Amino acid sequence: MTTPANTNSNANTTVSDEFDLSGSLSAAQDWFMNFIDTRQSVFIPCLVVIGIAFILHIVVGWLLARYANRMNRDGFQWTGIMASSLSLPVGLAIWAMAFTMVARMLIAPDPTKAEAAILVTRIAQVRLGIILILLGWFLVRTVRRIEKKCAEIAMHSDKLDLTAVHAVANFLVVFIWLMTILIAAQSYGMDMTAILTLGGASAFALSFAFQDVFKNLFGGVMILFSRPFRVGEAVEVNNLAGSIEKIGIYQTRMRGWDKVPIIIPNSMFLTNAIKNITGISQRKIQFVIGLRYQDFDQIKPVVQEVETALKSHSDVDGDGLLRVVFNNFGDSSLDIAITCLTQAGASAGDAANLQQELMIKVGEIVAAHGADFAFPTQTLDIPAPIETASKPDSK
């Protein structure tokens, strides 16, 4: 059961809350009316500023779009890319200038006052920060569009490397945003000397702690710019051979001839010789045959006929390295070394087929001269007759 005292207390609380709410609304209304009354003189300039910004946005956007289309049509694609990248950031910059001007006129109609001067300074700093961000965004848009255009060229031409294009673009984007942040921080009054000193000391310490990481990163950069090999080419480095599948900033992935993926740190390419097998202009064929010692008289005619056969073969480069020489008295054979080069442009499969054909031809030449290939033999020389003793009969 509610007592009269409690009823009066609740009623007083309700009346107090209603009084506070109505008082707050009344105070807000008074402030708003005072704000309107003291700034009636700047309403028309504010509307003029917004109208000018609207017109400039439309006109500048139309001019840049038309200029970009004309440049692309006339073959100046890079200029067209910059013009198209500039359109949206310029439009936003126009509105940023307009809104900050309107805010300054409304918030601080009398900039001679101390409080108003502080607000004007803050608004100017905000405007500068927005402009710097839009400038960085324009540069990033330009870099990304140039990256896209260069990637299209790299996919249909050997003049550019696709991996290098992406790596350079990513580096430029990070560099642009980093410089934008540093310039913006300096414009806001931050002491950049301390920041740069701390960053330099940190970089010096990290260079020792992560020297292997930096070696790999530097190796990746050198690969992308010097381009000793490209994706899809066959490479041999440090007794590892295979086809390059991906070139990264930190490591490179190779697919071995046994189809096993091999991950190679890029620092290995800085300290080891790289053999680009795909870049071979001619294939070398080299093998050795061994004749029997009793075929010594046939060595000279066999060598001459084999050399003649190599020079007359259409797939052998007769003007390049070609050598057929008797070069060794082996343990059980007379060794003849045969060396020649294929014609330019021959693949590894063509070289293997040519070697097989030449070896069969050499075998036919050796057989035609009544000679034969040697195989490992041993001769047992006994200086005296062997005496045999019969076992006495046990009977």
C-alpha positions, 0 to 999 in steps of 0.5 A: 500500500502506497503512503501519501508521503511516497506519492508526493515524493514521486510527484515531485521527482516527475515534475522536476524531470519535466522541468529539467527537460523543458529547461534544456530544450528552452536553452537549446532553442535560445542558443540556436536562435542566438546563433541564427541572429548573430550569423544572418550576415554570413548565410548568403556568402555561405550559400554562394560558396556552396553554389560556386563549389557545385558549379566548379565540381561539374565544370572541372569534372567535365573538363578532365573527363573530356581531356582524358578521352581526347588524350587516350584517343590521340595516343597519349595514354599516360596523360589520359591516365593522370587526368582520369585519376585527378577527376574524383580527388579534385572534386572532393578537394573543391567540396573540402575547401567549400565546407571548411570555408562555410564552417569557418564563417559559421563558427567564427564569424569574427576571426579577431577574437581569441577563441575564434582565432583558435578555431580558424587555425584548427579549421585551416589545419583540418583543411590542409590535412584533407588536401594532403590526403586527397593529393596522396590518393590522386598519386596512388590512383595514378600509380595503380592505373599505370600498374594496370596498363603496364601489366597488360603490356607485360602479359603480351610482351617481353619488354616488361616483367609482370612481377617487377611491375607489381613490386614497383607499384606496391613500393610506390604506394607505400612510399606515397602514403608514408610521405603523406603521413609525415608531411601531414604530421609536420603540418600539424606541428609535430617535431619530425626531428625526434621521429626521424631520429627514433626511426633511424635508430630503430632501422639501424638496430633492425638491420642487425637483427634481421640481416638475413631477411634484408638480404632476401629482400635485397635479392628479390629487388635485384632479381626484379630489376636485373631480371637474370631469369623470368617466370617459366624459364629453366634455371640452375643455381647451386646444384638446384635445377628446375622451372621458375614458377613465382618470383617473390620479394622474399623467396622464389619458387622453383619446380624441379624436374621431378615436379617437386616444388623448391623454395629458394631464398632470394639471397642465394641468387646474390652469392651463387652463379645462375645458369639460365638454361632457357637462354641457351642458344645452342645445345652441346653434344658430347660423348666418348667411345672406346675401341679395342686395343687390337683395333689400333690401326683403325683409329685414324680412319674412324676418327676422320669418317666420324668427323666427316659425318658430323660436318655433313649432318644438317642438324649439326653446326659445322661452323661451331665447336666440332671435335673428334679426337683420340685422347686417351689410352684407357685401362681396356679401351682406346678412347675417342672423344666426340663433341659438337653443337646443334643448330641454333634454336634446338630444344633439349629434346631435339638435342637428345634425338640428335645425340642418339642418331649420331651415336648410331651413326658412329657405331655403324662407322666403327663396324664398317671398319671391322673394329668393335667397342671395348669392354672391361677385360683383365689379362692374367700373365703367368711367367712359369708353367703351373705344376699340378700334383695328383692326389695319391690313391688311398688304396 
